[in-house]
Amino acid sequence: MRAQKFISTPESTVAAFVLLATLWGTSFVAIEAGLRYFPPLLFAGLRYLVAGAVVLGYAALVADRWVPRGRGEWLGVAVAGTLVIATYHGLLYLGELRISGAVAAVVVSLTPVLTAVFAGVLLPNERLGPVEAGGFALGIVGVVVIADPAAAGLGGAAVLGVGLAFAGTVAFSLGAVLLRPLRTEFPVAALQGWAMLLGAVQLLVAAVATGESAGAIVWSRPAVASLAYLTLLSGVVAFLVYFALLDAVGPTQLHLVGYAGPVVAAGGSWALFGHVVDAAALAGFAAILTGFLVIERHEIAAYVGARRPTL
């Protein structure tokens, strides 16, 4: 399963970037919409139970193998399922009970910054210098700027919502870094499918433990639409596009998708709910983006230099 089968030209790469940014950006709005009908942890668990089954079925059809072998591969599934799927999405969905999808998307855009910081601390071949530390500080300032106007305008619930989304982002970033030394030849799609299923089970267990009930679901057309969109489009299709782009352009360039997502989320949140991202939230987003550019400056410069035509 190679990306070149799907993404082989600059035009197809741009189209894939736009599609992925759209699907992931609108997912924050779809979560916001669905939370009007679903308990949060049950909502996330149902989404990934179905998405995981579909992605794992896809991996079984196209990959060389789809069942993990050995302790390392199963440990990778456990890390991804627990941190990247269950903890991240559980906290994100709980956060979006209190803040808009657009604000949540801006907070989550801190992911590449946190990933670089965790890599610098935990991986021996990565190094976090003073400039990178400054980039991380800029990202944290961005989150603080976002939380303050929320506190002024919506009260403590919004601050809690930002905190939950931030904690989920920390879990996602930590999981992504811990997965690096565990990566083997095990196909990424199969890893993701198993992780989705494991994360879904954990989310559903947490839902029961916290008193959520299937009887609280309000089944309606908007409820079904939001669940279907998150499961099939923002879940299955988006992750398959992500796999192809990761193979085609690498992780540094792919991280830029995270900074198009909030723009898409802001537009969708405004169109559906009338939520407007204010100047302070935009300033926070700018600080987070600047932090990412500072941390990844060498990789971005190398990528741009490689793409520059020679005379």
N, C-alpha and C positions, 0 to 999 in steps of 0.2 A: 504494500500500500504506500506508494510514493506520491508526494505532492505534485511532482511534475506531470502526472497524468491529468491533473485538474488545473494546476496553475503553472503555465509554461511561458507566459508573455507578460510584459509590463502592464498591459491593459487588464489581463485577467487577475493580476496581483492587486491592482487598484480596485477592481470590482469586488474582489474577495474582502479587501479591507473595509470597503463601504458597507458591504453586506454584514460583516461581522460586527462592525460598530453599530449598525442599525439594530441588529438582533439583540445585542447585549445592552445597548442603551435603552431600548424600549422595554427590556425585561424589568427594569426598575419600576417603570410605569405600570406594567402588567402585574407586578407584585402588589403595588399600591392599590390597584383596582381589585385584585383578588382578595385582599385582606378584609374587604367589606363583607365577604361571604364565607371565608374559611378561618378557622383558628390558625395562628401562624406556623407552629411546628408541624401540625398535621398537613397544612398546605405544602410546605417544603418537602415533607416526607413523601406525599403522594406524587409530587412532581418528579422526584428523582427515582422513585420506585419504578415508574413507567419508563422514564428516560434511560435509566440504567439497563433495563431489560432490552430496550431497543438498541442501544449502543453496543451492549455485549453481544446481542444477536448479529449485529453488523460485523463486529470483530470476528465472530465465529465463522462468518461467510468469507471474509476477504483476507484475514491475517493468517500467517503461518501457524500460529497457535494462539489459543485464547484462554488457557488455564494456567495460572501462575505455577512456577516450579521453585521449590526451595524456600528457605526462611526469608531470604532477602526480598524476593518478589512478593511474598505474602505480607511482609513488613511494609513494603511500598504501598500495597493496597490499603493496609491499615492506616498508614499516615495520611494518604490522600483521602480516604473515606472519612476519617475522624476530623481532620483539620480543614481540608479544602472543601469538603462537601458538608458534613454535618455541623461543625462548629461555625464555620463562616456563614452558611445560609441560615442556620437557626438564629444567630445573633442579628443578621441582616434583616430577616423577616420581622423579628421582634422590634428592631429599630424602626422599621418602616411603619409600625403602628403609631409612631410618634412624630415622624418627619416625612417629608415628601420624597418621592422616588428620585427627584432631581437632586436634592440635597444629599441623599444617600449615595447617589452615583458620584458626586464630587468627593465625598469622603473616601469611597472605595478607590478613586483614582490615585490614592496614596500607595496603592499596592506595589508598583515597581520601586518606589523609594524604599519602602520597608523591606522588600525582597533584597535589594542591594545591601542594606544595612545588616540584615541577618546573615547574608552570605559573607560579608566582611568580618563578622564576629565568629561565625561557626565553621566556616570552611577554610582550611589552611592555605589554599591557593588563591584566596581572595584577600584584598587588603583595603581597609577603610582609612584613608588619610584625612587630614584636616579639611580639605576642600569637600570631600564626600560627606564628612560630618556636618559641614555647613549646609550642604544640599538637604540632608536629613532634617536639620533644624528648620529650614525653610518649609519643608513639607509639614512639620508639626505646627509651625506658625499658621499655615493654611487651615489646618483642622481647628485650631483655637479660634481663628477669625470666623470660621463658619459657625462654631458653637455659640459664640458670644451674641451675634444678632439673633440667633434662634432663642436664646434665653431672654433677650429683651422683648422679642415679639410674641413668643408662644409659651413662655414659662419653662419650668424645670423639666417638663416632659420632653421637650425638644432637645434639651441638653442630654438627657438620658438616651434619646434616640440616636444622637450623634455619637455618644459614647459606645452604644451597642454596635453601631455600624463600624466604628473604629476598631473595637475589639475583634469583630469578625474579620476585618481586613488584616489585623495582626495575625490571626490564626491562619488565614489563607497564605500570607506571605511566609510565615514560618514553615508551613507545610510544604510550600514550593521549594524552599531551600533544603529542608530535611530530605526531600525526595531525590535531590541531585546525586548524592553518593550511593543511593539505592537503585539508580537506573541501570537496567540491563538491556538485553535484546528483546525483552518482553514488549510486544506492540503497545503503543500508547493508547490506542482505542480500547484494547482489552483491559488495560490498567484502569482507564477512566470508567469503563462499564462496571467493573467490579467495585471500584470506589463509590460510584453512584449508588449501587445496590446496598453496600455496607453503610454508607452515609444515610440512605433512606431508612434503613432499619433502626439506626441510632436516633434519627429524628422522630420516628413513629413511637419508639420506646419513650423518648423524652416527652412527647405529646401526651401519652397515657400517664406518665409519672407526674406531670404538672396539671392533670385534670382536664385536658382537652378531650372533646368527645366528637365523634362523627355526627352525632345528632345536632351539633351546633352549626354544621354546614348548611348554608342556605343555597340550595341548588337552583340555579337560574341560568338564563342564557349568558349574562356577563360572567358568572362564575365558571361555567364550562369553557367559555371563550378564553378567559385568562389562564386557566389550568392547561388547556390544550396548547395555547400559544407558548407558555413557559416550558412545557414538556417537549413539544415537537420542534418548534422553531428556535426559541432561545436556548433550549436544551440540546436536542439531538443535532439539528442542522448546524447550529452555531459551533458546537464542539467539533464537528467534522470539518467545517471550514477552518477552525482554529488549528486542528492537526495539520491540515494541508499548508496553511500559512507558516506554521512553525517550522516545517520542513523546508519551505521555500525561502524564507527571509531571515529566520533565526529569532531568538527571544528578544533582543534589544529593540529591533524595529517593530516587532509584534506588540511590544508594550505600548507603543504609540496609540494603538486602538483604544486603550483605556482612557485616553484623553479626548477622544471623539465621542465616547459613550455619554459623558455628562451633557454634552451639547444636544445629543439626540434625546436624552432623558428630559432635559429642560423643556424642549419643544413639545414632547409628548405630554408632560405633566401640565403644561400651560394649556394645550389644546383640549385635554380631557377634563381637567379639574380646575383650570384657571389659576394654578399656582405659578407665581413669578419668582424667579431666582433673583434676589436683590444684589446690589452692588457689593455688599460685604461678602456674600457667598462667591461672587465672581472673583473678588480679590483673593479669597482663600484658594480658589481653584488655580489662579495665576501663580500663587506661591508654591503650590504643590507641583505644578508643571515645571516651574523654574528649578525646583529642587531635583526633579527627575533629570532635566537637561544638564544640570551641574554634575550629578553623579555619573551619568552615562555619556559624558562629553567625549571621551576618547572613542568609545564604540560608535557613537553617532558620526564623529569626524571620519573614522575609518570607513564606515559604510558610505558616506557621501563621497569620500575620495575614490572609493572603488567604483562608484557609479558615474564619476565624472568622465566624460569622453576624452580620449587622448587625441592630440593633434598630429 
